[in-house]
Amino acid sequence: MERGLNPELYEASLADLSLPYKYEAIYIAGGSFLLIEKREESIQALRRLYDHLEPGGRLLLDLFLPDNHINSSDIGKWRGTATYHMPNGDIITLEEKIIEADWFFHQYQVSLLKYEKWRNGVLLQTELQRFAIRWYGVEEFKFILESVGFVDVEVCADFVDGRKPTNGNQKIVYQATKK
């Protein structure tokens, strides 16, 4: 079915983003903004996103806070196993080991994720992935958006307009407008 859409795909670091267009809205989903490891790069990325919005354009993104049940004794230990059953009967298991963290001062965590693919009880494949996240306090990120130039910054919880965040288990959603 033809919908008249002709998408253009670009691949670039958000900190170096330079596109030929301005947008009415930019949405960054799934907490993926937290994957920018260096704080300076994340602030530069927000500046580049601001530059790519039309006046009155909106930036929307959701963030999350790390699991508050983790402590320093968890570093270096495999934590639980998640199991995913595939339609063909294969099983994927996922384990996480935190290998580096500074939860309170620099607000980051680096984990090693181990994926294993199983078929009929036989291990077929193992993959390891370095997974780093950097997070921000609710009010801290609002202040950063405002310092970049955004106005009318709204913060809500779990994608419900007007619902204020009350705990660290909620998705924190930001809506900010370019002047």
N, CA, C and O of each residue as an XYZ file, in Angstrom:
716
protein
N       0.845     -1.160      0.000
C       0.000      0.000      0.000
C       0.903      1.240      0.000
O       1.755      1.393      0.876
N       0.721      2.080     -0.939
C       1.502      3.305     -1.090
C       0.936      4.380     -0.164
O      -0.258      4.677     -0.207
N       1.786      4.952      0.659
C       1.352      5.997      1.592
C       1.994      7.345      1.271
O       1.754      8.320      1.984
N       2.785      7.418      0.239
C       3.407      8.678     -0.121
C       4.593      9.041      0.750
O       5.037     10.189      0.742
N       5.109      8.091      1.494
C       6.262      8.348      2.351
C       7.539      7.943      1.632
O       7.608      6.870      1.031
N       8.520      8.779      1.694
C       9.835      8.481      1.136
C      10.882      8.791      2.202
O      11.514      9.847      2.167
N      11.065      7.873      3.149
C      11.974      8.169      4.259
C      13.429      8.271      3.799
O      13.865      7.578      2.879
N      14.154      9.148      4.466
C      15.589      9.267      4.266
C      16.247      8.870      5.578
O      15.881      9.382      6.636
N      17.203      7.975      5.520
C      17.884      7.509      6.718
C      19.257      8.151      6.806
O      19.974      8.271      5.812
N      19.607      8.562      8.022
C      20.906      9.154      8.284
C      21.531      8.409      9.449
O      20.840      7.997     10.381
N      22.832      8.242      9.389
C      23.553      7.636     10.499
C      24.618      8.618     10.949
O      25.485      9.014     10.169
N      24.545      9.011     12.227
C      25.506      9.967     12.765
C      25.410      9.966     14.278
O      24.392      9.565     14.843
N      26.445     10.406     14.917
C      26.411     10.666     16.349
C      25.492     11.860     16.573
O      25.547     12.832     15.819
N      24.653     11.801     17.593
C      23.779     12.940     17.870
C      24.581     14.184     18.214
O      24.133     15.299     17.948
N      25.748     14.016     18.794
C      26.587     15.166     19.147
C      27.110     15.883     17.904
O      27.452     17.064     17.966
N      27.174     15.169     16.773
C      27.677     15.743     15.517
C      26.580     15.900     14.476
O      26.871     16.139     13.304
N      25.333     15.771     14.884
C      24.206     15.766     13.955
C      24.185     17.012     13.081
O      24.246     18.137     13.576
N      24.098     16.790     11.771
C      24.006     17.895     10.821
C      23.165     17.422      9.646
O      23.662     16.761      8.734
N      21.882     17.772      9.680
C      20.949     17.351      8.645
C      20.467     18.573      7.862
O      20.531     19.695      8.364
N      19.988     18.364      6.646
C      19.555     19.501      5.825
C      18.151     20.008      6.147
O      17.640     20.884      5.451
N      17.522     19.469      7.194
C      16.139     19.813      7.483
C      15.964     20.315      8.911
O      16.791     20.068      9.789
N      14.857     21.030      9.110
C      14.373     21.395     10.440
C      13.065     20.618     10.640
O      12.361     20.321      9.675
N      12.750     20.297     11.881
C      11.614     19.442     12.170
C      10.655     20.098     13.151
O      11.058     20.912     13.981
N       9.383     19.733     13.045
C       8.380     20.202     13.991
C       8.486     19.449     15.306
O       8.156     19.981     16.367
N       8.949     18.207     15.229
C       9.090     17.400     16.441
C      10.206     16.388     16.251
O      10.420     15.869     15.155
N      10.908     16.121     17.331
C      11.916     15.061     17.374
C      11.600     14.230     18.603
O      11.448     14.763     19.702
N      11.502     12.919     18.413
C      11.209     12.010     19.527
C      12.329     10.994     19.637
O      12.699     10.349     18.656
N      12.862     10.857     20.836
C      13.897      9.855     21.115
C      13.292      8.897     22.131
O      13.032      9.265     23.277
N      13.073      7.667     21.693
C      12.292      6.700     22.467
C      13.150      5.742     23.291
O      14.359      5.602     23.104
N      12.451      5.099     24.204
C      13.004      3.955     24.909
C      14.192      4.231     25.804
O      14.982      3.327     26.076
N      14.335      5.457     26.265
C      15.473      5.778     27.113
C      16.804      5.752     26.391
O      17.860      5.785     27.021
N      16.754      5.693     25.059
C      18.002      5.525     24.297
C      18.942      6.722     24.421
O      20.133      6.593     24.139
N      18.433      7.886     24.837
C      19.325      9.025     25.054
C      20.369      8.696     26.126
O      21.474      9.238     26.104
N      20.021      7.811     27.059
C      20.933      7.432     28.137
C      22.142      6.641     27.635
O      23.093      6.426     28.386
N      22.114      6.211     26.387
C      23.228      5.453     25.829
C      24.397      6.342     25.420
O      25.458      5.835     25.053
N      24.218      7.655     25.479
C      25.335      8.565     25.212
C      26.182      8.576     26.477
O      25.770      9.111     27.506
N      27.366      7.981     26.393
C      28.178      7.743     27.590
C      28.737      8.997     28.232
O      28.721      9.124     29.456
N      29.225      9.913     27.438
C      29.906     11.074     27.992
C      28.922     12.219     28.177
O      28.176     12.567     27.261
N      28.928     12.789     29.351
C      28.008     13.884     29.684
C      28.140     15.039     28.702
O      27.130     15.588     28.262
N      29.372     15.421     28.349
C      29.580     16.528     27.425
C      28.955     16.242     26.069
O      28.395     17.139     25.441
N      29.048     14.990     25.613
C      28.444     14.615     24.331
C      26.918     14.665     24.399
O      26.264     15.024     23.421
N      26.354     14.307     25.545
C      24.894     14.342     25.652
C      24.384     15.790     25.623
O      23.347     16.069     25.023
N      25.100     16.696     26.260
C      24.701     18.107     26.224
C      24.868     18.662     24.808
O      24.021     19.418     24.333
N      25.960     18.287     24.136
C      26.152     18.713     22.744
C      25.047     18.130     21.850
O      24.574     18.803     20.935
N      24.643     16.901     22.109
C      23.552     16.290     21.336
C      22.259     17.082     21.520
O      21.526     17.299     20.555
N      21.974     17.513     22.737
C      20.763     18.323     22.968
C      20.849     19.640     22.211
O      19.844     20.118     21.685
N      22.033     20.230     22.151
C      22.204     21.471     21.375
C      21.945     21.227     19.892
O      21.294     22.036     19.230
N      22.457     20.104     19.367
C      22.257     19.783     17.949
C      20.783     19.505     17.671
O      20.264     19.922     16.636
N      20.104     18.808     18.578
C      18.674     18.560     18.404
C      17.904     19.875     18.421
O      16.993     20.069     17.617
N      18.259     20.767     19.320
C      17.640     22.094     19.384
C      17.805     22.813     18.045
O      16.853     23.394     17.525
N      19.026     22.768     17.489
C      19.296     23.425     16.207
C      18.471     22.843     15.064
O      18.210     23.538     14.082
N      18.057     21.585     15.173
C      17.320     20.916     14.103
C      15.800     21.040     14.239
O      15.051     20.465     13.449
N      15.355     21.790     15.241
C      13.925     22.031     15.390
C      13.555     23.385     14.797
O      14.335     24.336     14.846
N      12.351     23.452     14.237
C      11.794     24.727     13.794
C      11.424     25.533     15.044
O      11.233     24.940     16.105
N      11.317     26.849     14.955
C      10.815     27.617     16.097
C       9.454     27.062     16.521
O       8.571     26.855     15.688
N       9.297     26.827     17.808
C       8.065     26.220     18.319
C       8.071     24.699     18.230
O       7.138     24.047     18.699
N       9.121     24.125     17.630
C       9.232     22.673     17.525
C       9.433     22.026     18.889
O       9.905     22.665     19.830
N       9.068     20.749     18.983
C       9.093     20.052     20.273
C      10.066     18.887     20.264
O      10.141     18.116     19.307
N      10.811     18.782     21.362
C      11.640     17.611     21.632
C      10.915     16.779     22.674
O      10.515     17.294     23.718
N      10.747     15.498     22.393
C      10.135     14.572     23.331
C      11.101     13.421     23.544
O      11.611     12.844     22.583
N      11.350     13.092     24.784
C      12.181     11.920     25.060
C      11.828     11.359     26.414
O      11.378     12.079     27.305
N      12.039     10.063     26.559
C      11.778      9.431     27.844
C      13.078      8.860     28.386
O      13.912      8.338     27.647
N      13.223      8.973     29.688
C      14.394      8.488     30.402
C      13.932      7.570     31.525
O      12.747      7.517     31.852
N      14.866      6.861     32.099
C      14.563      6.050     33.275
C      15.715      6.182     34.252
O      16.805      6.629     33.893
N      15.466      5.794     35.470
C      16.500      5.777     36.496
C      16.943      4.339     36.695
O      16.170      3.415     36.442
N      18.176      4.134     37.145
C      18.670      2.762     37.308
C      17.956      2.050     38.456
O      17.321      2.677     39.304
N      18.075      0.759     38.455
C      17.519     -0.079     39.517
C      18.118      0.359     40.852
O      19.335      0.305     41.031
N      17.283      0.787     41.780
C      17.807      1.277     43.052
C      18.072      0.166     44.059
O      18.364      0.444     45.222
N      17.975     -1.081     43.631
C      18.285     -2.211     44.504
C      19.700     -2.729     44.269
O      20.087     -3.745     44.846
N      20.466     -2.055     43.443
C      21.835     -2.462     43.138
C      22.769     -1.757     44.117
O      22.551     -0.596     44.463
N      23.798     -2.454     44.559
C      24.812     -1.813     45.394
C      26.196     -2.299     44.976
O      26.328     -3.144     44.090
N      27.209     -1.765     45.611
C      28.589     -2.044     45.183
C      28.949     -3.526     45.270
O      29.854     -3.971     44.563
N      28.274     -4.295     46.108
C      28.580     -5.728     46.184
C      28.098     -6.479     44.941
O      28.478     -7.632     44.736
N      27.268     -5.844     44.111
C      26.777     -6.464     42.875
C      27.787     -6.374     41.735
O      27.667     -7.098     40.747
N      28.774     -5.501     41.860
C      29.754     -5.328     40.784
C      30.570     -6.607     40.631
O      31.105     -7.145     41.600
N      30.650     -7.082     39.383
C      31.419     -8.286     39.076
C      30.653     -9.585     39.205
O      31.229    -10.650     38.985
N      29.385     -9.540     39.551
C      28.574    -10.757     39.700
C      27.518    -10.813     38.606
O      26.931     -9.792     38.247
N      27.279    -12.010     38.080
C      26.177    -12.183     37.130
C      24.886    -12.055     37.902
O      24.738    -12.621     38.986
N      23.949    -11.308     37.340
C      22.680    -11.023     38.015
C      21.531    -11.677     37.268
O      21.189    -11.232     36.172
N      20.941    -12.688     37.807
C      19.735    -13.289     37.258
C      19.829    -13.660     35.784
O      20.789    -13.310     35.098
N      18.837    -14.360     35.324
C      18.766    -14.767     33.918
C      17.361    -14.487     33.407
O      16.369    -14.891     34.015
N      17.295    -13.791     32.283
C      16.016    -13.601     31.592
C      15.973    -14.617     30.455
O      16.988    -14.876     29.809
N      14.819    -15.180     30.219
C      14.661    -16.215     29.199
C      13.602    -15.784     28.197
O      12.511    -15.351     28.570
N      13.945    -15.910     26.911
C      13.035    -15.535     25.825
C      12.834    -16.740     24.918
O      13.797    -17.295     24.388
N      11.587    -17.140     24.742
C      11.245    -18.288     23.897
C      10.920    -17.791     22.496
O      10.020    -16.969     22.320
N      11.641    -18.280     21.509
C      11.477    -17.858     20.127
C      10.413    -18.726     19.443
O      10.164    -19.848     19.883
N       9.782    -18.223     18.373
C       8.722    -18.973     17.692
C       9.191    -20.340     17.159
O       8.397    -21.276     17.069
N      10.478    -20.448     16.807
C      10.972    -21.727     16.259
C      11.383    -22.711     17.347
O      11.897    -23.784     17.032
N      11.171    -22.374     18.624
C      11.516    -23.270     19.717
C      12.867    -22.968     20.364
O      13.153    -23.468     21.452
N      13.693    -22.167     19.717
C      14.965    -21.769     20.326
C      14.694    -20.947     21.578
O      13.619    -20.372     21.744
N      15.680    -20.906     22.444
C      15.601    -20.120     23.668
C      16.806    -19.191     23.700
O      17.934    -19.608     23.435
N      16.558    -17.940     24.024
C      17.624    -16.961     24.216
C      17.657    -16.639     25.709
O      16.629    -16.308     26.300
N      18.835    -16.736     26.313
C      18.990    -16.323     27.697
C      19.847    -15.068     27.740
O      20.715    -14.862     26.892
N      19.592    -14.242     28.729
C      20.321    -12.992     28.892
C      20.715    -12.837     30.348
O      19.876    -12.937     31.244
N      22.004    -12.590     30.579
C      22.509    -12.307     31.915
C      23.288    -11.006     31.878
O      23.845    -10.635     30.845
N      23.324    -10.312     33.011
C      24.038     -9.038     33.104
C      25.032     -9.094     34.249
O      24.734     -9.608     35.326
N      26.217     -8.557     33.999
C      27.227     -8.390     35.042
C      27.665     -6.926     35.016
O      28.171     -6.444     34.002
N      27.470     -6.226     36.123
C      27.940     -4.845     36.212
C      29.451     -4.893     36.390
O      29.958     -5.533     37.311
N      30.167     -4.208     35.498
C      31.627     -4.251     35.579
C      32.240     -2.937     36.051
O      33.412     -2.892     36.427
N      31.444     -1.870     36.031
C      31.930     -0.569     36.485
C      30.716      0.294     36.793
O      29.721      0.241     36.071
N      30.788      1.087     37.857
C      29.647      1.940     38.181
C      30.062      3.067     39.110
O      30.937      2.914     39.963
N      29.417      4.185     38.921
C      29.481      5.307     39.845
C      28.062      5.862     39.870
O      27.732      6.787     39.129
N      27.231      5.286     40.730
C      25.797      5.571     40.715
C      25.461      6.962     41.214
O      24.474      7.550     40.772
N      26.254      7.497     42.120
C      25.829      8.721     42.793
C      26.552      9.977     42.346
O      25.939     11.043     42.300
N      27.833      9.891     42.014
C      28.562     11.099     41.668
C      28.534     11.357     40.170
O      28.071     12.408     39.729
N      29.029     10.402     39.381
C      29.055     10.576     37.918
C      27.844      9.974     37.221
O      27.654     10.203     36.026
N      27.033      9.222     37.921
C      25.766      8.685     37.444
C      25.897      7.854     36.161
O      25.284      8.170     35.141
N      26.693      6.803     36.228
C      26.810      5.906     35.083
C      27.017      4.473     35.569
O      27.363      4.223     36.723
N      26.795      3.558     34.652
C      26.993      2.133     34.915
C      27.402      1.458     33.613
O      26.833      1.739     32.559
N      28.378      0.579     33.686
C      28.792     -0.215     32.539
C      28.569     -1.678     32.893
O      29.055     -2.163     33.914
N      27.839     -2.363     32.050
C      27.548     -3.778     32.264
C      28.073     -4.592     31.102
O      28.320     -4.071     30.015
N      28.236     -5.859     31.348
C      28.531     -6.830     30.310
C      27.276     -7.688     30.184
O      26.845     -8.319     31.149
N      26.695     -7.704     28.991
C      25.512     -8.527     28.741
C      25.936     -9.784     28.018
O      26.679     -9.725     27.038
N      25.467    -10.921     28.497
C      25.778    -12.200     27.866
C      24.488    -12.810     27.335
O      23.569    -13.120     28.094
N      24.438    -12.979     26.006
C      23.310    -13.607     25.334
C      23.720    -15.019     24.948
O      24.811    -15.227     24.417
N      22.862    -15.981     25.208
C      23.119    -17.351     24.767
C      21.896    -17.861     24.006
O      20.753    -17.652     24.414
N      22.170    -18.532     22.894
C      21.104    -19.110     22.071
C      21.149    -20.626     22.246
O      22.188    -21.256     22.049
N      20.011    -21.196     22.617
C      19.901    -22.631     22.896
C      18.876    -23.269     21.965
O      17.853    -22.670     21.634
N      19.177    -24.502     21.551
C      18.229    -25.294     20.765
C      18.259    -26.726     21.283
O      19.306    -27.373     21.276
N      17.121    -27.213     21.728
C      17.002    -28.572     22.256
C      18.068    -28.865     23.312
O      18.653    -29.947     23.322
N      18.316    -27.906     24.193
C      19.263    -28.106     25.281
C      20.722    -27.959     24.896
O      21.604    -28.156     25.732
N      20.994    -27.615     23.643
C      22.376    -27.460     23.178
C      22.665    -25.971     22.969
O      21.893    -25.263     22.323
N      23.783    -25.511     23.524
C      24.203    -24.127     23.355
C      24.739    -23.937     21.945
O      25.707    -24.593     21.561
N      24.121    -23.042     21.162
C      24.526    -22.815     19.778
C      25.451    -21.612     19.633
O      26.362    -21.619     18.804
N      25.218    -20.584     20.436
C      25.943    -19.339     20.222
C      25.941    -18.519     21.503
O      24.968    -18.525     22.257
N      27.044    -17.813     21.740
C      27.150    -16.880     22.861
C      27.660    -15.551     22.337
O      28.586    -15.509     21.527
N      27.056    -14.465     22.801
C      27.514    -13.117     22.449
C      27.673    -12.315     23.713
O      26.871    -12.434     24.640
N      28.715    -11.490     23.753
C      28.922    -10.559     24.851
C      28.789     -9.143     24.313
O      29.261     -8.843     23.216
N      28.145     -8.271     25.087
C      27.949     -6.880     24.670
C      28.279     -5.965     25.841
O      27.798     -6.168     26.956
N      29.097     -4.964     25.580
C      29.336     -3.907     26.560
C      28.143     -2.963     26.490
O      27.755     -2.520     25.409
N      27.564     -2.659     27.645
C      26.353     -1.851     27.684
C      26.530     -0.779     28.752
O      26.572     -1.082     29.944
N      26.632      0.478     28.320
C      26.852      1.586     29.246
C      25.666      2.535     29.202
O      25.119      2.813     28.135
N      25.272      3.031     30.374
C      24.236      4.051     30.447
C      24.679      5.145     31.412
O      25.414      4.903     32.369
N      24.212      6.340     31.132
C      24.421      7.508     32.002
C      23.039      8.101     32.236
O      22.276      8.281     31.287
N      22.713      8.403     33.466
C      21.389      8.923     33.753
C      21.467     10.276     34.437
O      22.539     10.762     34.798
N      20.295     10.862     34.599
C      20.154     12.214     35.119
C      19.006     12.238     36.106
O      18.022     11.517     35.941
N      19.130     13.073     37.138
C      18.015     13.301     38.042
C      16.894     14.007     37.296
O      17.132     14.673     36.288
N      15.679     13.862     37.793
C      14.508     14.425     37.110
C      14.652     15.935     36.924
O      14.501     16.437     35.811
N      14.935     16.644     37.981
C      15.068     18.103     37.896
C      16.366     18.500     37.206
O      16.417     19.526     36.528
N      17.413     17.699     37.371
C      18.690     17.973     36.709
C      18.521     18.021     35.194
O      19.027     18.935     34.543
N      17.813     17.045     34.630
C      17.661     17.003     33.178
C      16.778     18.158     32.693
O      17.015     18.717     31.622
N      15.777     18.507     33.475
C      14.940     19.664     33.123
C      15.815     20.921     33.062
O      15.687     21.716     32.131
N      16.686     21.101     34.027
C      17.585     22.250     34.048
C      18.520     22.235     32.832
O      18.772     23.282     32.236
N      19.029     21.069     32.463
C      19.913     20.965     31.291
C      19.163     21.392     30.034
O      19.696     22.150     29.223
N      17.933     20.912     29.866
C      17.137     21.308     28.696
C      16.949     22.825     28.658
O      17.090     23.444     27.604
N      16.636     23.410     29.789
C      16.445     24.857     29.843
C      17.749     25.601     29.560
O      17.732     26.654     28.923
N      18.881     25.065     30.025
C      20.166     25.727     29.791
C      20.565     25.673     28.312
O      21.322     26.524     27.845
N      20.064     24.687     27.579
C      20.309     24.596     26.141
C      19.462     25.622     25.387
O      19.811     26.015     24.274
N      18.351     26.057     25.987
C      17.491     27.051     25.345
C      16.037     26.638     25.245
O      15.202     27.433     24.811
N      15.713     25.408     25.637
C      14.325     24.957     25.562
C      13.471     25.702     26.581
O      13.948     26.084     27.649
N      12.211     25.901     26.236
C      11.248     26.547     27.129
C      10.059     25.615     27.315
O       9.934     24.601     26.628
N       9.202     25.967     28.240
C       7.990     25.173     28.506
C       8.321     23.689     28.678
O       7.650     22.825     28.113
N       9.352     23.408     29.457
C       9.752     22.014     29.688
C       8.749     21.366     30.636
O       8.576     21.806     31.773
N       8.101     20.328     30.156
C       7.128     19.585     30.954
C       7.702     18.218     31.268
O       8.339     17.589     30.423
N       7.474     17.766     32.483
C       7.954     16.457     32.928
C       6.750     15.673     33.411
O       5.991     16.147     34.257
N       6.574     14.476     32.878
C       5.476     13.634     33.345
C       5.970     12.201     33.515
O       7.063     11.846     33.074
N       5.154     11.402     34.154
C       5.514     10.018     34.438
C       4.693      9.065     33.580
O       3.489      9.243     33.393
N       5.372      8.055     33.066
C       4.710      6.939     32.377
C       3.809      7.365     31.228
O       2.773      6.746     30.988
N       4.199      8.428     30.508
C       3.513      8.880     29.302
C       2.107      9.417     29.561
O       1.274      9.437     28.655
N       1.839      9.851     30.796
C       0.534     10.416     31.138
C       0.723     11.906     31.410
O       1.343     12.282     32.404
N       0.188     12.757     30.525
C       0.298     14.204     30.706
C      -0.233     14.600     32.075
O      -1.299     14.150     32.496
N       0.521     15.448     32.763
C       0.101     15.938     34.063
C       0.441     15.044     35.236
O       0.374     15.487     36.382
N       0.804     13.798     34.984
C       1.180     12.899     36.089
C       2.634     13.177     36.450
O       3.534     12.936     35.645
N       2.862     13.673     37.638
C       4.208     13.996     38.088
C       4.940     12.723     38.530
O       4.335     11.844     39.145
N       6.227     12.621     38.222
C       7.003     11.463     38.695
C       7.040     11.433     40.216
O       7.225     12.463     40.864
N       6.861     10.239     40.779
C       6.879     10.093     42.233
C       7.864      9.040     42.711
O       8.145      8.951     43.906
N       8.401      8.227     41.775
C       9.364      7.213     42.203
C      10.263      6.819     41.040
O       9.965      7.113     39.882
N      11.351      6.162     41.357
C      12.366      5.807     40.372
C      12.007      4.662     39.452
O      12.792      4.324     38.567
N      10.846      4.054     39.631
C      10.451      2.944     38.758
C       9.623      3.407     37.567
O       9.233      2.597     36.726
N       9.357      4.692     37.495
C       8.540      5.224     36.407
C       9.408      5.647     35.224
O      10.594      5.936     35.384
N       8.808      5.679     34.046
C       9.443      6.297     32.884
C       9.226      7.794     33.031
O       8.109      8.248     33.282
N      10.297      8.555     32.874
C      10.231     10.002     33.014
C      10.213     10.581     31.603
O      11.154     10.381     30.835
N       9.150     11.296     31.264
C       8.954     11.807     29.906
C       9.107     13.324     29.916
O       8.488     14.025     30.716
N       9.955     13.813     28.998
C      10.208     15.250     28.865
C       9.638     15.734     27.544
O       9.803     15.098     26.503
N       8.957     16.886     27.611
C       8.491     17.588     26.415
C       9.018     19.010     26.537
O       8.729     19.714     27.504
N       9.794     19.420     25.541
C      10.413     20.742     25.599
C      10.240     21.428     24.251
O      10.232     20.771     23.210
N      10.103     22.740     24.272
C       9.817     23.522     23.075
C      10.985     24.438     22.752
O      11.579     25.045     23.643
N      11.310     24.531     21.455
C      12.314     25.491     21.002
C      11.673     26.872     20.957
O      10.548     27.026     20.484
N      12.395     27.875     21.453
C      11.886     29.259     21.427
C      11.535     29.668     20.031
O      11.092     30.795     19.810
